[in-house]
Amino acid sequence: MEYLHFGNASGEPLVILPGLSLKSVMNLKDLIVSAYAPLAKNYDLYLFDHIEEEPEGYGIADMAKDTLNAFDRLGLDRIHLMGVSMGGMVAQTIALLAPERMRSLILCSTAMNTVHGDPAVFAEWQMLAEQRNTEALAAAFGKSVYTPSFFEAFKAPILASCSGATERDFRNFLISLSAARAFDVSEEIRKIACPVYVLGAGEDRVLGTQAVYDLIEALRCAYDIYDGYGHGVYDEAPDYLDHIAAFLKGEKTFRLAMKHIYGDGVPEDNDLAFTLLTEARALGHMEATYNLGVCCHYGCGTDVDLSKAFALYLESAEAGYGKGMELVGRFYNRGIFVKRDRTQAERWLKNAMESGDPDAVEEAKKEWSVSQ
């Protein structure tokens, strides 16, 4: 199994699994490295190809196991995993088979099954592949995946990307297509426990628009849906990777959690909000950590636990969150949850006043005047 490795070697590993294609994505190495440059600044990127020769009956579960074996050989342990289209099916399976390896899961233009897909699209791809009609298959694939304007603008490189396809390429394509059509984890998908982000398109002709809503409902996760785009939104939308970067920092999950706390456009659900805040904290989001402290302080989505609340406030303060600094300083100043300690109080209040957070600065100044 070939792979690309690029990006920030000191960053957390982010593994990308591409979708169905007639030819190996390794033929597009330079384009891939350029396209993922925004993520490569902060993450250690790996992009895996499919195996060179797929045996008859090779399914999504087999792809997942082969990919996990590749992870073992490379020493990839805890990863962020991004799956695109059929790659998203493999990614879901990996998350179910090896939950201990998952930092987070990003699902792009994919589904838990193909019940909402367009049978005519799959049938056309199969027929043209069986006929070994390279140009017609490339055109049909491009028209189904991309918006008409994008396909016309990039028709030449889309068609060229399939030129020179070999007999093995066609066999692999047909086996992979059959595997994708047979994929179904609808009974197990709710077992996925890591932070998840779903990106879909409002006009997905391949897997059907309802497929993304089914994923969101089952996973109760952060998501974005691009209206006016088709299945290939991952190649078309200019801010696509910006959304992924925001999720990887915990921002998407945090925002959804706060919406569920206040019932802002979604059902008010403190239990779900607490779960989402926990996931955002796991992604390093310090404001989520602070708000988890609030939940433990007041019993929002969990039992009141003042000791845990203070530990979370302190964790956010140590991570540089201004409101956390102010609150910890206030607690030390007044002996709330902890023994009164003027030295610690002054330390944290000074840090809060230098944090640049206007609310934290104002409240810290007030508390500072009380302590003098």
C-alpha positions, 0 to 999 in steps of 0.5 A, spaced: 500 500 500 503 506 497 502 512 501 504 520 501 507 523 507 508 530 508 507 536 512 509 538 519 513 532 522 512 534 529 505 535 529 499 530 530 498 525 525 492 526 520 491 520 516 487 522 509 483 516 506 481 518 498 475 515 495 474 511 489 478 513 483 480 509 476 487 510 477 492 511 483 492 517 487 499 517 487 499 519 480 497 526 483 502 527 488 504 534 487 497 536 486 495 533 493 501 536 497 499 543 494 492 542 495 493 540 503 498 545 504 493 549 509 493 543 513 500 541 512 503 547 516 500 544 523 499 536 522 503 530 520 500 528 514 499 521 511 495 520 505 494 512 503 492 509 496 488 503 495 492 496 495 495 495 488 491 489 486 484 488 489 482 480 490 475 478 488 470 480 494 475 485 497 470 489 501 470 495 505 472 491 512 478 488 508 480 495 506 480 498 513 484 492 516 489 493 510 490 500 512 490 498 520 496 494 518 499 499 514 498 504 520 502 498 524 508 498 520 509 506 520 508 506 528 501 510 527 498 510 534 493 515 535 491 519 529 486 524 526 482 520 521 479 524 515 475 519 509 473 522 503 467 518 499 469 511 499 475 513 504 470 515 509 466 508 509 473 505 510 474 511 516 468 509 519 470 502 519 477 503 522 473 507 528 469 501 529 475 496 529 480 500 533 477 506 537 483 506 541 487 509 535 482 515 534 483 522 536 478 524 531 474 522 525 472 527 519 467 524 514 467 528 507 461 526 502 460 519 505 455 515 508 453 509 513 450 505 507 448 507 500 441 506 500 440 514 498 445 513 492 443 514 485 443 507 482 443 509 475 450 513 477 453 506 480 450 502 474 453 507 469 460 507 472 459 499 472 457 499 465 463 503 462 468 500 467 466 493 464 466 496 457 473 499 459 471 505 456 476 510 459 474 517 456 466 515 457 467 513 464 472 519 466 466 524 463 460 520 467 464 520 473 466 527 473 459 529 471 456 525 477 461 528 482 462 535 480 457 541 479 456 542 471 460 549 471 466 546 475 466 540 470 466 544 464 472 548 467 476 542 469 474 537 464 481 536 460 485 535 467 479 530 469 479 526 463 486 526 463 487 523 470 484 517 467 488 516 461 492 510 460 488 506 465 490 499 465 486 492 466 488 492 473 485 499 474 479 497 471 478 491 475 480 494 482 475 500 480 469 495 479 471 491 485 471 497 489 465 500 487 462 493 489 464 494 496 462 501 496 455 499 494 455 493 499 457 497 505 452 498 511 454 500 518 448 503 520 447 498 526 454 499 529 455 506 527 453 509 534 458 506 537 463 511 534 465 515 540 471 519 538 470 527 536 466 527 529 465 532 524 461 531 518 462 535 511 456 534 506 453 537 500 446 539 499 446 536 492 450 530 492 448 525 486 452 520 488 450 518 495 444 522 496 443 528 500 439 524 505 445 520 507 449 526 510 443 527 515 443 520 517 450 520 519 449 527 523 443 524 526 446 517 528 453 521 530 450 527 533 456 531 531 459 537 529 457 538 521 457 543 515 453 542 509 454 546 503 448 548 499 449 548 491 455 543 491 455 536 489 459 530 491 465 533 490 465 539 494 471 537 497 475 539 491 470 545 489 469 549 496 475 554 497 474 554 504 473 546 505 480 545 509 478 551 513 472 548 516 476 542 517 482 546 521 477 549 525 474 542 527 481 539 529 482 545 534 475 543 537 472 550 535 466 546 531 464 541 536 465 547 541 460 551 538 455 546 537 455 544 544 454 551 546 448 551 541 445 545 545 446 549 552 442 555 549 437 551 544 440 556 539 437 553 532 437 546 535 434 542 541 436 544 548 440 538 550 445 539 556 447 532 556 449 532 549 452 539 550 456 536 556 459 530 551 460 535 545 464 539 550 468 533 553 470 532 545 472 539 544 476 539 550 480 532 548 481 536 541 485 542 546 479 547 546 481 551 552 474 555 552 470 548 552 475 546 558 472 552 562 465 551 560 466 543 562 468 547 569 461 551 569 457 544 567 460 541 573 460 547 577 452 548 576 450 541 574 449 542 567 449 535 563 452 532 569 452 532 577 455 537 581 462 536 582 466 542 585 472 539 585 472 537 578 469 544 576 475 547 579 480 542 576 477 544 569 477 551 571 485 551 573 486 547 566 483 552 562 487 557 566 494 554 565 492 553 557 492 561 557 484 562 557 483 569 560 476 567 564 479 561 567 485 565 570 480 570 572 476 565 576 482 561 579 484 568 581 478 569 584 477 563 588 484 563 591 482 570 593 476 568 596 477 561 598 472 558 594 473 550 593 480 551 595 484 554 601 485 561 601 492 563 598 493 570 596 500 569 592 496 564 587 490 569 587 495 575 585 499 570 580 492 568 576 489 575 577 495 578 574 495 573 568 488 575 567 489 582 566 494 581 561 490 576 557 487 580 552 480 578 554 476 584 555 471 581 560 477 577 564 481 583 564 475 587 567 473 582 572 480 581 574 481 588 575 475 588 580 477 582 584 484 585 584 481 591 588 478 587 593 484 583 594 488 590 596 
